[in-house]
């Protein structure tokens, strides 16, 4: 299933699939967005996962085919706003999954030390749907 799972501090979850979004029975924006502690985005066999309390966003990138009304999904993204309490993030790829864990310095991966200059910026994990590659960056604004 392509879609997202939001994990909350009270141990509940909220799931939204691409089919439910297309049918207008699910929406990232109109579903619960407070007290999130993790988010997972699935696209085929690939997963993006960010773990750490905070404010999250999900976005997609499309390519328009001209002429005609068709668009093709090319990017899937999840984003987390970096808070003052986020001291560092561990980023690790495990083949079909890209994980970012805030404030966890255990067991390998690439560590990014965070400081005051990163507060209110966004960590963005991205999947290129066309070739299945992952990337990540920190930006001033949401994508």
N, C-alpha and C positions, 0 to 999 in steps of 0.2 A: 504494500500500500504506500502510495506517495502522500506525504503530509507531515504534520507536526504533532508532537506531544509536549505539553507544558506540564511541568512538575511544580507543585506548590509546597509552601512551608507546612501546611496542615496535612501533608501526605496524600492529597488528592491530585488528580490529573485532569487535563482537558485535551481531547484529541480532535484534530481536524484533518480531513483527507482532501485531496484535490477534487475528488468527486463531490464531496459535500459542499466545498466552496463553489464549484460550478453550479450545483443545484441550489445554491443560496441557503443551505441549511447549516453552514459553518462559516465563521469569519474570525481571523486573528484579531482584528481591531475590535469587534463587537463581543468577543468572549472575554473571560476573566484575564486581566493582565497585571494584577497586583499580587504581591507575596510570592513571585516566582523564584525558584531556587535552581532550576535547570530547564533546558529546552533541547529537544532532539528533533531533527528534521530528516526525513527519509525520502530518498529518491531512487527507486529501483532497489539495487543491492547496496547502495551507498548511504552513509549516514554522516550527519554533522551533529555534534553534541557539545554544548557548553554547560558547565556545572559551576554554580556560584550564585548566591542571592543577588537580585538586582532587577534592572529594567531591560527587557528584551524586545527585539523586533525581528520580523521575518520578511524577506522580500525576494522577488524573482526578477530575472532579466529576460527580456524577450527580443527576438530578432524579427523584424517585419519583412515579409516577402512582397515585393512590388512587381507587377500590379496584383491586386487582390486583397482580400480581407484577412489573409492567414498570417498568423504569427507562430514562431517556434520558440519554445522554452530553451534558453541557453545557459542560464545561471540560476542556482538556488543559494540563498544566503540566510544565515542567522546572525544576529548582532546582539551584543551586550554592552550597555553603557558602563564604563569603568567608574567605580565609586571610590571615594577617599579611603575606604576600608580595604580595597583591593591592592595588596602589596606586591603580588607577583602572579603570573599565570604560567601554567605548564601546558605546552601544546605538543600533541603527539598524534602521528598518523599510524594506523594499524592496517594498512591496505585499503579496506573498504570503508574505513571510518576515520574522521578527523575529530579529535577531542581537544577541548580547552577546559582546564580546571583552574579556577581562581583560588589563590591562597593555599596551594597544595604543592609542597616541594618534594614529594615522595616519588620514588620509582621511575627514573629516567624521563626522557623527552626533552624538548627544548624549553628553557625557562626564559621568560621575559620579566625583568624586574620593572615594576611600575612605581611611579612616584607622583608627586603633585602635578607634574606637567601632563600626565595622562588622564587626570580626573575629568570626567564629563566627555571624554572621547569615546569612540565606539570600537570594540574589537569585532571584526567581521570575519566569519568563516564562510568560505564560498566553495561551491562545487560547480565545475564546468561540466554541464550535462553532456555536451558533444563528445568530449574525450575522456571524461571520468576523472579529471585531475582536481586536486584540492589546492586551495591557497588561503592565506589569511593576511590581514593587515589591521592597522589601527588608524582610524580616520577621525577628523574633527566632527563630522556629521554622519547621520545615518545615510545609507545608500538608498 
